[in-house]
């Protein structure tokens, strides 16, 4: 009996010691940002945070075509189309949707889709190579680039449980979203110990954004209404109101992330300009892959080169399509197509953001159309401009 009590006390002591060690380790991890890795089974979660017409369809595909990535394009679209109460009132619902999808829980989609939901009900589902590959669909081997046209023909009838099963087999879950206008809404995700979240903040020259929006203006009428929180705005002022909100959001997000960020954000945010990506695609994309713990493959490198070095300059029919075209030419197209009076108005509306992000303004139509005049500030200095030395917006 005495021997039994000794063993019992010893086991009890070891259990208490183990519990104390776990508490101490958890506390250490909170300080050193490792808790999310240990509790998320080493799955990495990536949010491509951006705005409309900023080159995000291409950047999404850069991740979506990677053999280690499960990718979804703008799942928040489903929330907006169902609730339609304005961007501010829906941001928490979008955030909670992202949390569930990052955890490969697709049951949350039942609130936003038909009862008999298929993969094809997901917004631009065919942009996800993972939904065209096993185990979701047998069409495309994981190490090959998917063909969206073929995927649309073959893979759309699978149920959402197929997407959920597929999601759980990947090391990285990447979601692209255009429906956040501040970083604070995402803090609960960054502090969630079940997530290892990295944020890639993609921005683009607002003058190029406006030019791109004009090509596909009909696609954004409902989104415009949500961005403006259902306010009436004269038609000729809508683009400028939208751009003011987008540009202001880039300023707020960048300031929050780069100027005295909260401890849980350090090392988990990366700002990238679309123009830098199209000028040096392999170098910039390699850096993005490294940031989230992915490696470049020869198949991906070849694909990236092809889609950024084609002869096409884009068209209205390519609103969300990734085709082979000269990405560098596309990024400069606004300079020869937008009237100077519109360019000047955009610059006035977005001046703080342009200063912060490194986009030089033009002071005449002559400067605008002089393509030898470089309007992009070198990459490193622009990150050093803070809210303390900018004019208020």
N, C-alpha and C positions, 0 to 999 in steps of 0.2 A: 504493500500500500504506500509506504514511504517513497519507494522508487517510482511508483505511478504519479504521486503528487509532484515529485521532482521533475519528471518528464513534462507534466502538465504546465508547471510554472515556466519551464524552459521554453516550451512551445508558445505559451502566451507572451513571454518576453520577446521572442523572435518575431511574433506577429506585430507587436507594438513597435519594435525596432524597424521592421519593414515599412510599417505605415508612416512612421516618422521620417524615414529616408525618402519615401515617395513624396511626402509633403515638402521636404526640403528641396528635392529635385525639381518638383513642379514650380516652387517659388523661384529657383535659380533659372529655370527655363523661361519663366515669364520675363525675367530681366534680360535674358540673352536671346529672346525671340525664337526658342526652339520648341516650345510647347505645341505649336500648330503642326510641326513636322512629326512629332512623336505621336500625337493623337489623331492625325489624319492618315495614318498608315502610309506615310511618305508620299501621298498624292499631292501634287502641286496644283494650285488653283490660280488662274490668270484672268484678270478682267482687262480687256482692251477698252479703255474709257475715252470716248471721243465725241464728235458731233457729226451731223449729216454732211456728206460730200467732202470728207476730209481724207479720202484714200483708205478708209477703214475696210472696205470690201476686199481690197488687195491685201492689206495687212492681216485681216482675218484669215484669208486663204494661206498666207505664209505660215500661220499656225495650223490651220485646218488640214493642210496637206501633209503635215508632219506625221510620221507613223506612230508616234507616241502620244498624240493629242486627240482628245475628244472635243470637238468644237461645235458651238451653236452660235448662230448669227441673230442678235437682237431679240432675245426671248421677251424682253420688256414690251415689245410690240403687241403681244397678246393682252397684256394688262391695259395698255392704252386703248386698244380697240374695244375692249369690253367695258371699261369704266367711264372713259370720256368725261372726266371731271377736272381736267387741268393737270399740268405737270407736277405742281407742288403737292397736290392732294394724292397723287399716285406713287410718289417716289418711294414710300415705305413698302408698298405692295410690290413694286418692282424689285426692291432690295431683298425682300423675303423670298420672292420667286428665285432670284439668283442663288440665295443661300441653299435652297432645296436642290436646285439643279447642280450646283457645285458638289453636293453630296450624292449626286446620281439618284435623286428621288424625284421621279417624274409624276408621282401621284398629284403633285401640286398643279399640274397642267389641267386636271379635270375641271378646275374652276373656270378655265378660260377656253376649253375646247369642247367639241361635241362629245356625247357620251361614248360613241364608238369611234374613238380617235385612232388615227394612223399616224405614222411618221410623217406622211405627206401633209398633215395638218400643221406642222411646225413651220414657222416663218422661214422661208428660203432654206428649207431643210437640205436640199441637194447641194448647198454650198459646204456641207459637212462631209468630208471624205469618210469620216467614221460611220456615218449612216449609210454609206454605199459600200462598206467593207464588212467582213465577218467580225463579230457574230451578228451584226444587224442585217447585213445583206451579203450574199456571196459574190457580188459582181466584181469588186476591185480589191486585189491583194493590198494589205496594209502598206507595203513598201512601194506602191505605185501611185502615180498621180491620178485622181479620179476624173472621170468625164461626166460633167453635170447632165448633159443631154441623155446619155445612156442610163445614168442613175435615175433620172425622172421616169424613164420607161420601165425600169425593172424593180426598184427598191421601195416604192412609196406605200405599198399595201401592208407592210409590217406594222404591227401594233406598237404602242409606246413602250410596252414592256421590253421590246427588242432594243429600243434606244437605251433604256435603263440598264439592261444587261450589258450592252456594249460599253456604256460609260464606265462601268465598274472595272473593265479590263485595261484601262489606259492609265498611265502614270500622271498625265496632265489633263485637266479640264479647263478649256479656254472658252470664255464667253465674251462676245463683243456687244457693247451697249452704248447708245447715244442719248439716253434719257435721264442722265444725272447732271445737275448744274452746280453741284457742290460736293465736296469730299466728305463732309461730316455725316451725310446719310450712310456712308459706307463704313463708318467707324465700327459698328457692331460686327461686321464681317471681318475686319482686320483684327478685332479682339477675340473672335470666336476661336477657342482652342481646337476645334475640329477642322479648321481651315488653315491652309498655308497659302495665303492670298498675296499675289503680286499684282500691282497696278501698272499698266502701260498707258500713259496719257498721250494720245496722238493728237497733234494740232496741225493746222495748215494755214497758209496765207489766206486771210479772210476775203481778199479780192478774188482769189482763185475759187474759194468756196461759193461766192455769189455767182460767178460765171457758171460754175457747175450746176448750181441750183436752177439757174435759168434754163438750162438744157432740158431739165426734167421737172419743171415747176409743178406739173399736175400731180406728181407723186407725193407731194408734201402738204397738200391742203389740209388734211385732217391733222397731221402732226403740227402744222403751224398753229392751228386752233388750240391745241393742247399746250404748246410752248407759251402762247400768249395768255394762257389761263382763261380762255373763253372771252377775253376782252375784244371789243370791236376796235379794229384798226383800219383806216382807209387802205384800200388795195395797194396804192402806190407807196405806202409806208411800211408794208408788211415785211419786206426783205430787210429793211434797215432795223426795224424793231427786233426781228429774229436775230440778226447779226449782233446787235447790241447785247442781247441776252447771252448769246453764245460766247462772244468775246469777253464779257464780264465774268462768265463762268470759268473761262480759261485762266483769267487773272486770279480769281479766288482759289481755284484748285491748285495752281502752281505756287502761289504764295503760301498756302497752307502746307503744301508738301515740301517746299524747299527752304522756307524761312521759319526756323524754330519748329520743326515738325514734332508731333507727339512721339514718344518713344516707340510705340507699337508700329509706327509708319516708317521708321528709319530702315533703309535698305530694301524697302518693299515698293518703292515708287520710282518709275523711270519716265522722263519726258522725252518724246521723240517728235521731230518735225518731219512731215511727209516729204518735204523737199530734200532733206538730208538722205532719206531712204532712197529716193529715186536717183539722186546723184551718185551715191555709193551703196547700191542695194546689198551686195554680199557682205560688205563690212558692217553696215548698220544692222542687218538682219542677224548676222552672227552675234553681234553684241546683245540683241534682244533675246536670242536663244540662250546665250550664256546667262543673262539676267534671270531667266526662269528655269535654268538647268536642263536645257535641250542641246543637242548637237546637230550640226549641219550634215546632210548626206549629199552624195554626188547627184542623186536624182533630184533633190530639192534645189541644189545649186544650179543645175541645168535649167530647171523649170523657171526659177527666179530670173535667170538671164534672159530666157526667151520672152517672158511676159513683160519685161521692162525695156526690151530693145527691139520691139517690132516697128513697123512703119506707120501703123495707124495712129491718128491723133485723137481717137475717141469719137463717139457720136451719141446722139440722143437715145439710141436704142441700147446703149451699153450702161444704163443707169446703175445696175447692180452686177454687171457681168465682168469677169476677169478675162480679157483678151490680150493678145500680143500687140503691144503698141509702144511708142516712144514715151515712156513715163516722164522723162525730163521735158519733152516738148509739151505734153499735156499740162504739166505744172506751170508753164509759162504762157499758156494760151490766152489767159485773161488780158495780157498786155496788148494784144493786137485785136481783141474783140470787144472789150468793154469800153464805152465812151468815157472820156476823162472826167466829166462831171459826176458820173456815178462812182468812179474810182475815188474821187476826192471825198465824196460823201461817206463812202465806206471807211476811208482812212480817218475821217473825223469821228465816226461812230466807234471805231475800234482802235484808236490811237494808243491807249494804255496797253492793250494786249499786244499790239504790233511792236511796241517798244520793248516790252517784256520778252517776247518770243523771238525777237531778232529779225523783223521784217521792215526794211527801209521803205519810207514813203516816197512817192514821186510828186514833184511840184509843177509838172507841166505835161502836156500830151507828148511833147518831144521826148522827155525823159521816160515816160511810160513805154513808148514804142522803141526805145533804144535798147535792144536786147543785149548789147555789150555792157550795159550798166547793171552791175550785180546788186540785187536788192536783198540778198540774204547775208545777214551778219554772221561771221564765223561762229561755229557751234558753241565753243566754250564760253566766250564772254557773255552771251545773251542770258545764261543761267545766273549770272551774278547781279543782274538788275533786279532790285527789290522794290517793294511798295514804298519804301522810305524816300526813294529818289524819282518817283514817277508822279505825274500829275494825277489828281483824283479823277475817277471815272464817274 
